[in-house]
Amino acid sequence: MSAHGCPVVIGGGAAGLLVALCLAPRPVVLLCGGTLGFETASGWAQGGIAAAVGPDDDASLHARDTLNAGAGLCDAAVVRRIIEAGPWAIDFLARLGADFGRHADGALALGLEAAHSRRRIVHAKDATGAEIMRVLSQAARAAQHITILEHSSATGLAARDNRICGVHAATPAGALSIGTDCVVMATGGVGGLFAHTTNPLRATGTGLALAARAGADLRDMEFVQFHPTALACGLDPMPLVSEAVRGEGARFTDGAGARFMQGGDLAARDIVARAVAAKYAADEPVFLDARAIPAQTFPGIFSTCRAQGIDPATQPIPVRPAAHYHMGGIAVNADCESSVAGLFACGEAAATGLHGANRLASNSLLEAMVTGRIVARAISGRAVRAGNITPEAPRLLEATPLIRDICSKYMGIYRDAAGLQTAIAQLRPLAARCAPALAALLIAQSALRRRESRGAHTRTDFPETDAAQARSTTINISDLTATGLAA
Ligand SMILES: Cc1cc2nc3c(=O)[nH]c(=O)nc-3n(C[C@H](O)[C@H](O)[C@H](O)COP(=O)(O)OP(=O)(O)OC[C@H]3O[C@@H](n4cnc5c(N)ncnc54)[C@H](O)[C@@H]3O)c2cc1C
């Protein structure tokens, strides 16, 4: 099959796979940075997927919790639409064969996570993402309409007159340029930009940078969520100790074994991450005491700890905050189309309005699934045209140790103007050729502009939340070029 004139989906996580599967029987090309089914945030998800399916729950309660976590920046209509599709997402996966935990009567076993007012986390023990990716990858490999290009990374987009017209990629067979006026960015998050992260190291925001270069607006870029409990054992990326472990009773302790979390161990993620970061800033280690939890409740997490010489049954688990999830991304409308015609975005790469300033735990797999379906529906009625595009020099896709160091030092949990300006000055010379540096620059510039603290964005020089800034902001490459920030 010729790739020209087909929709091209960039990214083989849950969001990209949903688009490709839901487009059937229409031919579609899937570019996947690694081996399909591996090295995606989707596959690493532990806690599960949030859906209001319990007998004491409904979509309005789930929506209320989501809006509370979002600190005033969620789009209520988007929240409602995505959350109402929760039961569909669970049913879709179950029909593909996902083996979710169930009670003896067949009802789904529901977990509890921070800031959820009900048990609503559908899970497959502590390896939910792996189970979801197992069934989605299997279905994609079996589908006749999907051409999968593995180990193939998008290195550039072609756009003309604010309309997308193609994709440049590096593939094992060499450089490839595909002419198409329908491209879907499903490239995931930005955690790999930071020195401490739970994300696959390929999650460096390259999709956001390529979209920005093509002229797309980006939204809420400053909002990066740091997970409070990554396993502090020297691995890069850092294994996650899911919030569900606290949901089952684990508690934070300091080096002396004393509890210190004011506001509760299951307070919203940003609050907990700040408290843990403050301990680290004072050179005090932080632990999660899970000794009362039976090992079989979290077999994957417990065995990861044991492989690092820590036995959670007998000793507290050392943890520290790590970059985990990006609320911001490519600004999209209700069809998940960006400000560049024909360029769509879904999953973590998109800023849909679901999360606002802070993501509610386990809402992102749900968003990946539901926005994947929205994109497929929007595309399915459109004619897609091929066209000639001229090959171009690829952008670099790797986040170097220098970039990761800059992001961690100046763009982490606590930020201020001086640090952000330093980050901008250091990233600027790198951003023209290096996609992760451009993504980082867009985050730094957005963080500098938001002169308040809200959700996951904490400015030590503006510690208060300012009601006058209770709105999403967008940034465009022209904002950087106008101020001389990007060549
Ligand atoms: C350790 C961990 C645990 C988590 N636990 C949960 C949880 O319990 N519940 C929950 O809801 N969420 C969880 N999350 C978040 C959630 O997993 C992600 O937000 C979600 O899966 C994102 O899906 P995605 O398809 O958008 O991106 P991903 O699954 O990250 O997929 C991105 C894809 O894009 C590819 N890619 C990137 N750049 C390029 C490029 N330039 N060219 C080609 N391909 C490219 C990657 O190789 C990958 O295939 C967790 C995240 C992590 C890291």
The ligand as a Gaussian input file, in Angstrom:
#p B3LYP/6-31G(d) Opt

LIG

0 1
 C        4.829000       4.991000      34.742000
 C        3.512000       5.587000      34.326000
 C        2.346000       5.189000      34.943000
 C        1.118000       5.741000      34.560000
 N       -0.035000       5.284000      35.143000
 C       -1.222000       5.719000      34.672000
 C       -2.433000       5.150000      35.154000
 O       -2.432000       4.275000      36.008000
 N       -3.596000       5.609000      34.619000
 C       -3.632000       6.584000      33.660000
 O       -4.729000       6.953000      33.216000
 N       -2.499000       7.123000      33.201000
 C       -1.298000       6.704000      33.660000
 N       -0.159000       7.251000      33.157000
 C       -0.258000       8.233000      32.069000
 C       -0.689000       7.525000      30.790000
 O       -0.037000       6.296000      30.705000
 C       -0.367000       8.349000      29.559000
 O       -0.757000       9.675000      29.715000
 C       -1.100000       7.812000      28.343000
 O       -0.913000       6.440000      28.252000
 C       -0.593000       8.503000      27.101000
 O       -0.965000       7.756000      25.969000
 P       -0.497000       8.259000      24.554000
 O       -0.960000       7.253000      23.575000
 O       -0.904000       9.659000      24.382000
 O        1.110000       8.281000      24.638000
 P        2.153000       7.076000      24.831000
 O        1.519000       5.878000      25.379000
 O        3.336000       7.630000      25.537000
 O        2.597000       6.755000      23.342000
 C        3.367000       7.670000      22.605000
 C        3.878000       6.999000      21.353000
 O        4.455000       7.976000      20.502000
 C        5.697000       7.506000      20.024000
 N        6.491000       8.663000      19.618000
 C        6.924000       9.719000      20.360000
 N        7.562000      10.602000      19.568000
 C        7.506000      10.093000      18.314000
 C        7.968000      10.542000      17.052000
 N        8.638000      11.701000      16.885000
 N        7.731000       9.758000      15.953000
 C        7.075000       8.574000      16.066000
 N        6.599000       8.112000      17.249000
 C        6.826000       8.867000      18.339000
 C        6.254000       6.680000      21.172000
 O        7.271000       5.810000      20.729000
 C        4.966000       5.955000      21.580000
 O        4.730000       4.874000      20.698000
 C        1.072000       6.726000      33.546000
 C        2.254000       7.142000      32.930000
 C        3.463000       6.575000      33.307000
 C        4.720000       7.031000      32.622000

